[in-house]
Amino acid sequence: MRRIESQIDTNAPDFKANHAAMSARLKEFHARQHATRFERPQRDIDRLARQNKLGVRERLKLLLDPGTPFLEFSTLAACREYDGAVPGAAVVTGIGIVQGREVAIHANDASVKGGAWYPHTVKKIVRLLDVALENRLPVIHICDSAGGFLPLQHGVFPDRYLGGRVFRNQVKLSQANIPQIAVVGGHCTAGGAYVPTLSDYNIIIEGTGAIFLGGPPLVKAATGEVVSAEDLGGGDVHTRLSGVADYLAEDDAHALALARRAVAGLNRAAPMNVQWQPAEDPAYDPAEMLGVVPADLRTPYDIREVIMRLVDGSRFDEFKARFGETLVCGFAHVKG
């Protein structure tokens, strides 16, 4: 592949103005990401502490290999929906490294509406499981969900790509012999109960985790019986009597250590479905992209100037370069 050459003057006033404007927008974007990931009302933080639970980001830190990246999906999903009350759609999804191998991760954020499923929540989970299926990635579910958000249940389940698709994809993963590991770190109610039950390995935290289709309030309303969450579907019930769960953990740290041990014991090599070559930095500084893209998005620019700051060695094999010139297609390597 040939290296493409830049026609941009990085000392030009327009470039510097674009860079300043895009830097400000990038700063705003990062601030929104930080708020979505970490800023929660104190009452929700205190509630998790009373329940002896770690936050979802703390759980991820214990699960992932130290110092490795986590490619998070759709961080800002739903942030402008539901009056802004459901940051990140109450779920964290992405690809991380556990015991040296890539895994897809779905983790309910119980600091947001008890991890309830909203319409955007199920879309985000379905997308993750689609990626896992396409790339044959093992899946780790960190389950802590109040189930479907009932006032919006008409938008949670009844369509081909909504809630039922989560369970369909879990079955497809099983059919394809792609393992799933569930860590039950809270109450998994109604639709949320199916996720750990359909997984291959099921780890439940004693005194914290519970799996049931209807919780104690529903049992009381339906039958008049008063029963605790632990007696109805807690760790002892599911590891000793029902067999739904496989491992009983003492706390979050123990449960996530067991999940890491399960990944280490998968005893299969990750498939090699990409032709790799040694990674190479672009010939042009990627930070210059902030000056390449105009601050006014109505102003046209050459997308090749972005491509050459993105791909290895700034080499790009353009396909049909003279045909349909408003669209640029081609081949390149990124990070090898």
C-alpha atoms as a printed R data frame, in Angstrom:
    type eleno elety resid chain resno       x       y      z
1   ATOM     1    CA   MET     A     1   0.000   0.000  0.000
2   ATOM     2    CA   ARG     A     2   1.212   3.498 -0.729
3   ATOM     3    CA   ARG     A     3   1.473   6.268  1.827
4   ATOM     4    CA   ILE     A     4  -0.926   9.130  1.157
5   ATOM     5    CA   GLU     A     5   0.448  12.636  1.560
6   ATOM     6    CA   SER     A     6  -1.217  15.434  3.467
7   ATOM     7    CA   GLN     A     7  -2.104  18.735  1.814
8   ATOM     8    CA   ILE     A     8  -2.895  20.409  5.151
9   ATOM     9    CA   ASP     A     9  -0.860  23.328  6.497
10  ATOM    10    CA   THR     A    10  -0.866  22.789 10.265
11  ATOM    11    CA   ASN     A    11   0.308  26.383 10.818
12  ATOM    12    CA   ALA     A    12  -2.617  27.923  8.924
13  ATOM    13    CA   PRO     A    13  -5.055  30.093 10.929
14  ATOM    14    CA   ASP     A    14  -8.033  27.942  9.854
15  ATOM    15    CA   PHE     A    15  -6.324  24.794 11.099
16  ATOM    16    CA   LYS     A    16  -5.560  26.396 14.461
17  ATOM    17    CA   ALA     A    17  -9.118  27.702 14.801
18  ATOM    18    CA   ASN     A    18 -10.560  24.291 13.984
19  ATOM    19    CA   HIS     A    19  -8.199  22.633 16.463
20  ATOM    20    CA   ALA     A    20  -9.225  25.004 19.260
21  ATOM    21    CA   ALA     A    21 -12.952  24.538 18.560
22  ATOM    22    CA   MET     A    22 -12.728  20.738 18.324
23  ATOM    23    CA   SER     A    23 -10.579  20.564 21.473
24  ATOM    24    CA   ALA     A    24 -13.322  22.397 23.361
25  ATOM    25    CA   ARG     A    25 -15.938  19.991 22.027
26  ATOM    26    CA   LEU     A    26 -13.767  17.024 22.952
27  ATOM    27    CA   LYS     A    27 -13.378  18.410 26.477
28  ATOM    28    CA   GLU     A    28 -17.168  18.707 26.749
29  ATOM    29    CA   PHE     A    29 -17.572  15.138 25.460
30  ATOM    30    CA   HIS     A    30 -15.133  13.789 28.064
31  ATOM    31    CA   ALA     A    31 -16.943  15.719 30.804
32  ATOM    32    CA   ARG     A    32 -20.243  14.125 29.764
33  ATOM    33    CA   GLN     A    33 -18.607  10.694 29.741
34  ATOM    34    CA   HIS     A    34 -17.211  11.252 33.232
35  ATOM    35    CA   ALA     A    35 -20.587  12.390 34.576
36  ATOM    36    CA   THR     A    36 -22.313   9.361 33.071
37  ATOM    37    CA   ARG     A    37 -19.758   6.956 34.455
38  ATOM    38    CA   PHE     A    38 -19.156   8.325 37.929
39  ATOM    39    CA   GLU     A    39 -21.607  11.009 39.074
40  ATOM    40    CA   ARG     A    40 -24.528   9.602 41.069
41  ATOM    41    CA   PRO     A    41 -26.826  11.018 43.774
42  ATOM    42    CA   GLN     A    42 -25.414  10.368 47.232
43  ATOM    43    CA   ARG     A    43 -28.548   8.452 48.203
44  ATOM    44    CA   ASP     A    44 -27.839   5.853 45.508
45  ATOM    45    CA   ILE     A    45 -24.201   5.500 46.589
46  ATOM    46    CA   ASP     A    46 -25.320   5.096 50.214
47  ATOM    47    CA   ARG     A    47 -27.908   2.493 49.198
48  ATOM    48    CA   LEU     A    48 -25.264   0.313 47.544
49  ATOM    49    CA   ALA     A    49 -23.058   0.636 50.623
50  ATOM    50    CA   ARG     A    50 -25.919  -0.491 52.892
51  ATOM    51    CA   GLN     A    51 -26.402  -3.507 50.643
52  ATOM    52    CA   ASN     A    52 -22.664  -4.367 50.846
53  ATOM    53    CA   LYS     A    53 -22.308  -3.917 47.087
54  ATOM    54    CA   LEU     A    54 -19.551  -2.382 45.038
55  ATOM    55    CA   GLY     A    55 -20.384   0.021 42.233
56  ATOM    56    CA   VAL     A    56 -20.328  -1.329 38.699
57  ATOM    57    CA   ARG     A    57 -17.004   0.378 37.870
58  ATOM    58    CA   GLU     A    58 -15.414  -1.043 41.020
59  ATOM    59    CA   ARG     A    59 -16.622  -4.491 39.993
60  ATOM    60    CA   LEU     A    60 -15.109  -4.085 36.550
61  ATOM    61    CA   LYS     A    61 -11.791  -3.073 38.090
62  ATOM    62    CA   LEU     A    62 -11.687  -6.337 40.053
63  ATOM    63    CA   LEU     A    63 -12.672  -8.384 37.000
64  ATOM    64    CA   LEU     A    64 -10.318  -6.980 34.350
65  ATOM    65    CA   ASP     A    65  -6.603  -7.678 34.104
66  ATOM    66    CA   PRO     A    66  -4.708  -4.794 35.773
67  ATOM    67    CA   GLY     A    67  -3.442  -2.144 33.387
68  ATOM    68    CA   THR     A    68  -5.429  -3.390 30.391
69  ATOM    69    CA   PRO     A    69  -7.870  -1.264 28.369
70  ATOM    70    CA   PHE     A    70 -11.637  -1.587 28.431
71  ATOM    71    CA   LEU     A    71 -13.418  -0.751 25.173
72  ATOM    72    CA   GLU     A    72 -16.738   0.563 26.423
73  ATOM    73    CA   PHE     A    73 -19.781   0.641 24.148
74  ATOM    74    CA   SER     A    74 -22.436   3.360 24.017
75  ATOM    75    CA   THR     A    75 -21.341   5.209 27.156
76  ATOM    76    CA   LEU     A    76 -23.787   8.057 26.574
77  ATOM    77    CA   ALA     A    77 -26.765   5.888 25.592
78  ATOM    78    CA   ALA     A    78 -30.087   7.252 26.889
79  ATOM    79    CA   CYS     A    79 -28.460  10.243 28.589
80  ATOM    80    CA   ARG     A    80 -31.017  12.591 27.032
81  ATOM    81    CA   GLU     A    81 -33.920  10.176 27.373
82  ATOM    82    CA   TYR     A    82 -36.170   9.526 30.386
83  ATOM    83    CA   ASP     A    83 -35.622  13.120 31.633
84  ATOM    84    CA   GLY     A    84 -31.913  12.371 32.039
85  ATOM    85    CA   ALA     A    85 -32.561   9.962 34.925
86  ATOM    86    CA   VAL     A    86 -30.975   6.858 33.318
87  ATOM    87    CA   PRO     A    87 -27.319   7.644 32.502
88  ATOM    88    CA   GLY     A    88 -25.700   5.051 30.267
89  ATOM    89    CA   ALA     A    89 -29.065   3.243 30.034
90  ATOM    90    CA   ALA     A    90 -28.335   1.724 33.485
91  ATOM    91    CA   VAL     A    91 -25.880  -0.790 32.043
92  ATOM    92    CA   VAL     A    92 -22.185  -0.950 31.137
93  ATOM    93    CA   THR     A    93 -21.142  -2.992 28.098
94  ATOM    94    CA   GLY     A    94 -17.849  -3.455 26.304
95  ATOM    95    CA   ILE     A    95 -14.842  -5.644 25.571
96  ATOM    96    CA   GLY     A    96 -12.100  -6.178 28.129
97  ATOM    97    CA   ILE     A    97  -9.168  -8.448 28.913
98  ATOM    98    CA   VAL     A    98  -9.625 -11.162 31.546
99  ATOM    99    CA   GLN     A    99  -6.870 -13.703 32.139
100 ATOM   100    CA   GLY     A   100  -5.190 -12.540 28.946
101 ATOM   101    CA   ARG     A   101  -8.138 -13.049 26.624
102 ATOM   102    CA   GLU     A   102 -10.774 -10.754 25.182
103 ATOM   103    CA   VAL     A   103 -14.261 -11.118 26.651
104 ATOM   104    CA   ALA     A   104 -17.528  -9.286 26.143
105 ATOM   105    CA   ILE     A   105 -18.894  -7.806 29.367
106 ATOM   106    CA   HIS     A   106 -22.464  -6.871 30.292
107 ATOM   107    CA   ALA     A   107 -22.758  -5.305 33.747
108 ATOM   108    CA   ASN     A   108 -25.925  -3.843 35.260
109 ATOM   109    CA   ASP     A   109 -25.466  -0.491 37.000
110 ATOM   110    CA   ALA     A   110 -27.518  -0.843 40.177
111 ATOM   111    CA   SER     A   111 -26.861   2.793 41.091
112 ATOM   112    CA   VAL     A   112 -29.318   3.737 38.318
113 ATOM   113    CA   LYS     A   113 -32.922   2.701 39.066
114 ATOM   114    CA   GLY     A   114 -31.724  -0.548 40.632
115 ATOM   115    CA   GLY     A   115 -30.330  -1.667 37.273
116 ATOM   116    CA   ALA     A   116 -33.831  -1.802 35.761
117 ATOM   117    CA   TRP     A   117 -34.158  -2.466 32.038
118 ATOM   118    CA   TYR     A   118 -35.394   0.445 29.931
119 ATOM   119    CA   PRO     A   119 -35.904   0.229 26.150
120 ATOM   120    CA   HIS     A   120 -32.393   1.627 25.572
121 ATOM   121    CA   THR     A   121 -30.966  -0.848 28.095
122 ATOM   122    CA   VAL     A   122 -32.051  -3.874 26.106
123 ATOM   123    CA   LYS     A   123 -30.832  -2.359 22.838
124 ATOM   124    CA   LYS     A   124 -27.420  -1.877 24.414
125 ATOM   125    CA   ILE     A   125 -27.292  -5.445 25.754
126 ATOM   126    CA   VAL     A   126 -28.487  -6.914 22.447
127 ATOM   127    CA   ARG     A   127 -25.780  -5.019 20.574
128 ATOM   128    CA   LEU     A   128 -23.090  -6.400 22.885
129 ATOM   129    CA   LEU     A   129 -24.318  -9.970 22.462
130 ATOM   130    CA   ASP     A   130 -24.453  -9.505 18.677
131 ATOM   131    CA   VAL     A   131 -20.780  -8.481 18.777
132 ATOM   132    CA   ALA     A   132 -19.963 -11.487 20.971
133 ATOM   133    CA   LEU     A   133 -21.684 -13.831 18.518
134 ATOM   134    CA   GLU     A   134 -19.988 -12.349 15.465
135 ATOM   135    CA   ASN     A   135 -16.529 -12.473 17.072
136 ATOM   136    CA   ARG     A   136 -16.927 -15.626 19.185
137 ATOM   137    CA   LEU     A   137 -16.135 -13.793 22.411
138 ATOM   138    CA   PRO     A   138 -16.944 -15.362 25.787
139 ATOM   139    CA   VAL     A   139 -19.448 -13.248 27.710
140 ATOM   140    CA   ILE     A   140 -19.370 -12.235 31.368
141 ATOM   141    CA   HIS     A   141 -22.665 -10.981 32.803
142 ATOM   142    CA   ILE     A   142 -22.502  -9.034 36.072
143 ATOM   143    CA   CYS     A   143 -26.157  -9.267 37.051
144 ATOM   144    CA   ASP     A   144 -27.868  -6.828 39.399
145 ATOM   145    CA   SER     A   145 -31.206  -5.886 37.885
146 ATOM   146    CA   ALA     A   146 -34.678  -5.065 39.061
147 ATOM   147    CA   GLY     A   147 -35.998  -6.386 35.723
148 ATOM   148    CA   GLY     A   148 -37.976  -4.477 33.147
149 ATOM   149    CA   PHE     A   149 -39.027  -0.921 34.053
150 ATOM   150    CA   LEU     A   150 -42.754  -1.578 34.270
151 ATOM   151    CA   PRO     A   151 -44.099   1.854 33.220
152 ATOM   152    CA   LEU     A   152 -42.258   1.393 29.899
153 ATOM   153    CA   GLN     A   153 -42.594  -2.382 29.572
154 ATOM   154    CA   HIS     A   154 -44.358  -1.992 26.208
155 ATOM   155    CA   GLY     A   155 -41.000  -0.767 24.841
156 ATOM   156    CA   VAL     A   156 -38.832  -3.318 26.641
157 ATOM   157    CA   PHE     A   157 -39.874  -6.747 25.336
158 ATOM   158    CA   PRO     A   158 -42.378  -7.003 22.470
159 ATOM   159    CA   ASP     A   159 -40.294  -6.689 19.331
160 ATOM   160    CA   ARG     A   160 -37.750  -8.737 17.459
161 ATOM   161    CA   TYR     A   161 -34.737  -6.703 18.607
162 ATOM   162    CA   LEU     A   162 -35.858  -5.857 22.142
163 ATOM   163    CA   GLY     A   163 -35.795  -7.807 25.417
164 ATOM   164    CA   GLY     A   164 -36.517 -11.253 24.036
165 ATOM   165    CA   ARG     A   165 -33.522 -10.864 21.727
166 ATOM   166    CA   VAL     A   166 -31.250 -10.888 24.789
167 ATOM   167    CA   PHE     A   167 -32.350 -14.414 25.662
168 ATOM   168    CA   ARG     A   168 -32.386 -15.498 22.016
169 ATOM   169    CA   ASN     A   169 -28.774 -14.363 21.687
170 ATOM   170    CA   GLN     A   170 -27.845 -16.210 24.872
171 ATOM   171    CA   VAL     A   171 -29.245 -19.399 23.384
172 ATOM   172    CA   LYS     A   172 -27.385 -18.731 20.121
173 ATOM   173    CA   LEU     A   173 -24.151 -18.284 22.086
174 ATOM   174    CA   SER     A   174 -24.764 -21.646 23.743
175 ATOM   175    CA   GLN     A   175 -25.519 -23.233 20.376
176 ATOM   176    CA   ALA     A   176 -22.229 -21.876 19.037
177 ATOM   177    CA   ASN     A   177 -20.327 -23.245 22.074
178 ATOM   178    CA   ILE     A   178 -19.371 -19.725 23.207
179 ATOM   179    CA   PRO     A   179 -19.234 -19.734 27.017
180 ATOM   180    CA   GLN     A   180 -21.116 -17.336 29.292
181 ATOM   181    CA   ILE     A   181 -20.273 -16.629 32.923
182 ATOM   182    CA   ALA     A   182 -22.761 -14.885 35.226
183 ATOM   183    CA   VAL     A   183 -21.960 -13.139 38.499
184 ATOM   184    CA   VAL     A   184 -25.153 -12.516 40.478
185 ATOM   185    CA   GLY     A   185 -24.303  -9.500 42.596
186 ATOM   186    CA   GLY     A   186 -27.824  -8.376 43.476
187 ATOM   187    CA   HIS     A   187 -31.455  -9.189 42.923
188 ATOM   188    CA   CYS     A   188 -32.147 -10.540 39.440
189 ATOM   189    CA   THR     A   189 -35.884 -10.177 39.052
190 ATOM   190    CA   ALA     A   190 -38.330 -11.038 36.249
191 ATOM   191    CA   GLY     A   191 -36.547 -10.767 32.874
192 ATOM   192    CA   GLY     A   192 -33.272 -10.156 34.691
193 ATOM   193    CA   ALA     A   193 -33.496 -13.670 36.150
194 ATOM   194    CA   TYR     A   194 -33.128 -15.347 32.771
195 ATOM   195    CA   VAL     A   195 -29.640 -13.958 32.095
196 ATOM   196    CA   PRO     A   196 -27.783 -15.901 34.821
197 ATOM   197    CA   THR     A   197 -30.031 -18.929 34.406
198 ATOM   198    CA   LEU     A   198 -29.121 -19.225 30.712
199 ATOM   199    CA   SER     A   199 -25.379 -18.888 31.395
200 ATOM   200    CA   ASP     A   200 -22.914 -21.772 31.560
201 ATOM   201    CA   TYR     A   201 -21.288 -20.753 34.846
202 ATOM   202    CA   ASN     A   202 -23.352 -19.096 37.562
203 ATOM   203    CA   ILE     A   203 -21.719 -17.430 40.575
204 ATOM   204    CA   ILE     A   204 -24.003 -15.974 43.259
205 ATOM   205    CA   ILE     A   205 -23.002 -13.835 46.253
206 ATOM   206    CA   GLU     A   206 -24.294 -15.044 49.603
207 ATOM   207    CA   GLY     A   207 -26.673 -12.601 51.264
208 ATOM   208    CA   THR     A   208 -26.549 -10.201 48.303
209 ATOM   209    CA   GLY     A   209 -27.434 -12.115 45.157
210 ATOM   210    CA   ALA     A   210 -30.880 -13.511 44.450
211 ATOM   211    CA   ILE     A   211 -32.664 -14.928 41.399
212 ATOM   212    CA   PHE     A   212 -36.455 -15.027 41.122
213 ATOM   213    CA   LEU     A   213 -39.155 -14.206 38.607
214 ATOM   214    CA   GLY     A   214 -41.188 -12.408 41.248
215 ATOM   215    CA   GLY     A   215 -39.693 -11.011 44.433
216 ATOM   216    CA   PRO     A   216 -41.053 -11.082 47.992
217 ATOM   217    CA   PRO     A   217 -43.544  -8.206 47.427
218 ATOM   218    CA   LEU     A   218 -45.130 -10.049 44.489
219 ATOM   219    CA   VAL     A   219 -45.292 -13.309 46.467
220 ATOM   220    CA   LYS     A   220 -47.086 -11.501 49.284
221 ATOM   221    CA   ALA     A   221 -49.503  -9.800 46.894
222 ATOM   222    CA   ALA     A   222 -50.288 -13.051 45.075
223 ATOM   223    CA   THR     A   223 -50.394 -15.563 47.936
224 ATOM   224    CA   GLY     A   224 -50.252 -13.593 51.168
225 ATOM   225    CA   GLU     A   225 -47.051 -15.402 52.147
226 ATOM   226    CA   VAL     A   226 -44.248 -13.387 53.699
227 ATOM   227    CA   VAL     A   227 -40.846 -14.637 52.556
228 ATOM   228    CA   SER     A   228 -37.376 -13.111 52.536
229 ATOM   229    CA   ALA     A   229 -35.381 -12.621 49.336
230 ATOM   230    CA   GLU     A   230 -32.726 -15.014 50.644
231 ATOM   231    CA   ASP     A   231 -35.247 -17.777 51.335
232 ATOM   232    CA   LEU     A   232 -37.029 -17.199 48.026
233 ATOM   233    CA   GLY     A   233 -34.032 -17.218 45.695
234 ATOM   234    CA   GLY     A   234 -30.791 -16.494 47.512
235 ATOM   235    CA   GLY     A   235 -27.384 -18.088 47.230
236 ATOM   236    CA   ASP     A   236 -28.068 -20.975 49.604
237 ATOM   237    CA   VAL     A   237 -31.304 -21.906 47.813
238 ATOM   238    CA   HIS     A   238 -29.766 -21.883 44.347
239 ATOM   239    CA   THR     A   239 -26.461 -23.600 45.170
240 ATOM   240    CA   ARG     A   240 -27.827 -26.231 47.581
241 ATOM   241    CA   LEU     A   241 -31.454 -26.888 46.550
242 ATOM   242    CA   SER     A   242 -32.304 -25.758 43.014
243 ATOM   243    CA   GLY     A   243 -28.879 -26.119 41.381
244 ATOM   244    CA   VAL     A   244 -29.440 -22.949 39.348
245 ATOM   245    CA   ALA     A   245 -26.143 -21.468 40.617
246 ATOM   246    CA   ASP     A   246 -22.801 -23.289 40.588
247 ATOM   247    CA   TYR     A   247 -20.625 -21.317 43.004
248 ATOM   248    CA   LEU     A   248 -21.445 -19.487 46.242
249 ATOM   249    CA   ALA     A   249 -19.255 -16.429 46.814
250 ATOM   250    CA   GLU     A   250 -18.672 -14.523 50.043
251 ATOM   251    CA   ASP     A   251 -18.616 -11.022 48.529
252 ATOM   252    CA   ASP     A   252 -17.967  -9.077 45.314
253 ATOM   253    CA   ALA     A   253 -14.216  -9.645 45.382
254 ATOM   254    CA   HIS     A   254 -14.605 -13.398 45.873
255 ATOM   255    CA   ALA     A   255 -17.270 -13.645 43.137
256 ATOM   256    CA   LEU     A   256 -15.176 -11.781 40.577
257 ATOM   257    CA   ALA     A   257 -12.104 -13.865 41.463
258 ATOM   258    CA   LEU     A   258 -14.205 -16.965 40.732
259 ATOM   259    CA   ALA     A   259 -15.249 -15.420 37.401
260 ATOM   260    CA   ARG     A   260 -11.606 -14.833 36.507
261 ATOM   261    CA   ARG     A   261 -10.844 -18.437 37.463
262 ATOM   262    CA   ALA     A   262 -13.657 -19.627 35.205
263 ATOM   263    CA   VAL     A   263 -12.198 -17.685 32.266
264 ATOM   264    CA   ALA     A   264  -8.771 -19.175 32.956
265 ATOM   265    CA   GLY     A   265 -10.323 -22.640 32.805
266 ATOM   266    CA   LEU     A   266 -12.148 -22.231 29.508
267 ATOM   267    CA   ASN     A   267  -9.413 -24.354 27.901
268 ATOM   268    CA   ARG     A   268  -9.803 -23.034 24.390
269 ATOM   269    CA   ALA     A   269  -7.745 -20.768 22.184
270 ATOM   270    CA   ALA     A   270  -9.205 -17.542 20.867
271 ATOM   271    CA   PRO     A   271  -9.919 -17.870 17.127
272 ATOM   272    CA   MET     A   272  -7.556 -16.105 14.740
273 ATOM   273    CA   ASN     A   273  -9.852 -14.500 12.176
274 ATOM   274    CA   VAL     A   274  -7.773 -11.454 11.238
275 ATOM   275    CA   GLN     A   275  -4.491 -11.289  9.349
276 ATOM   276    CA   TRP     A   276  -2.115  -9.390 11.654
277 ATOM   277    CA   GLN     A   277   1.081  -7.521 10.885
278 ATOM   278    CA   PRO     A   278   3.365  -5.453 13.153
279 ATOM   279    CA   ALA     A   279   1.570  -2.320 14.358
280 ATOM   280    CA   GLU     A   280   2.848   1.037 13.135
281 ATOM   281    CA   ASP     A   281   2.018   4.606 14.076
282 ATOM   282    CA   PRO     A   282   0.492   6.859 11.403
283 ATOM   283    CA   ALA     A   283   2.998   9.042  9.584
284 ATOM   284    CA   TYR     A   284   0.995  12.088 10.692
285 ATOM   285    CA   ASP     A   285   0.072  13.005 14.248
286 ATOM   286    CA   PRO     A   286  -3.461  11.703 15.069
287 ATOM   287    CA   ALA     A   287  -4.005  14.788 17.253
288 ATOM   288    CA   GLU     A   288  -4.000  16.840 14.048
289 ATOM   289    CA   MET     A   289  -7.443  15.424 13.225
290 ATOM   290    CA   LEU     A   290  -8.871  18.091 15.539
291 ATOM   291    CA   GLY     A   291  -7.597  20.743 13.141
292 ATOM   292    CA   VAL     A   292  -8.467  18.852  9.964
293 ATOM   293    CA   VAL     A   293 -12.208  18.649 10.669
294 ATOM   294    CA   PRO     A   294 -13.811  22.114 10.370
295 ATOM   295    CA   ALA     A   295 -15.504  23.620 13.399
296 ATOM   296    CA   ASP     A   296 -18.472  24.375 11.126
297 ATOM   297    CA   LEU     A   297 -19.607  20.931 10.006
298 ATOM   298    CA   ARG     A   298 -21.198  22.438  6.897
299 ATOM   299    CA   THR     A   299 -17.704  23.161  5.557
300 ATOM   300    CA   PRO     A   300 -16.418  20.369  3.285
301 ATOM   301    CA   TYR     A   301 -13.047  18.712  3.857
302 ATOM   302    CA   ASP     A   302 -11.046  15.788  2.471
303 ATOM   303    CA   ILE     A   303 -11.731  12.676  4.559
304 ATOM   304    CA   ARG     A   304  -8.402  11.248  3.398
305 ATOM   305    CA   GLU     A   305  -6.740  13.774  5.718
306 ATOM   306    CA   VAL     A   306  -8.466  11.996  8.591
307 ATOM   307    CA   ILE     A   307  -7.696   8.507  7.264
308 ATOM   308    CA   MET     A   308  -3.961   9.205  6.966
309 ATOM   309    CA   ARG     A   309  -3.869  10.224 10.644
310 ATOM   310    CA   LEU     A   310  -5.692   7.065 11.676
311 ATOM   311    CA   VAL     A   311  -4.189   4.098  9.797
312 ATOM   312    CA   ASP     A   312  -0.816   2.362 10.164
313 ATOM   313    CA   GLY     A   313   1.951   4.183  8.328
314 ATOM   314    CA   SER     A   314  -0.693   6.437  6.720
315 ATOM   315    CA   ARG     A   315  -0.895   3.794  3.978
316 ATOM   316    CA   PHE     A   316  -4.253   3.477  2.256
317 ATOM   317    CA   ASP     A   317  -5.223   1.450 -0.790
318 ATOM   318    CA   GLU     A   318  -8.169   3.397 -2.187
319 ATOM   319    CA   PHE     A   319 -10.834   1.371 -3.999
320 ATOM   320    CA   LYS     A   320 -12.597   2.828 -7.086
321 ATOM   321    CA   ALA     A   321 -10.897   6.171 -6.509
322 ATOM   322    CA   ARG     A   322 -12.343   7.776 -9.681
323 ATOM   323    CA   PHE     A   323 -15.910   6.467 -9.337
324 ATOM   324    CA   GLY     A   324 -18.499   7.982 -7.025
325 ATOM   325    CA   GLU     A   325 -16.027  10.566 -5.787
326 ATOM   326    CA   THR     A   326 -18.237  11.752 -2.915
327 ATOM   327    CA   LEU     A   327 -17.481   8.467 -1.114
328 ATOM   328    CA   VAL     A   328 -14.010   7.203 -0.170
329 ATOM   329    CA   CYS     A   329 -13.490   3.442  0.272
330 ATOM   330    CA   GLY     A   330 -10.361   1.379  0.608
331 ATOM   331    CA   PHE     A   331  -8.110  -0.915  2.615
332 ATOM   332    CA   ALA     A   332  -5.674  -0.207  5.452
333 ATOM   333    CA   HIS     A   333  -4.304  -1.623  8.705
334 ATOM   334    CA   VAL     A   334  -5.079  -0.204 12.143
335 ATOM   335    CA   LYS     A   335  -2.874  -1.287 15.068
336 ATOM   336    CA   GLY     A   336  -1.642  -4.205 12.975
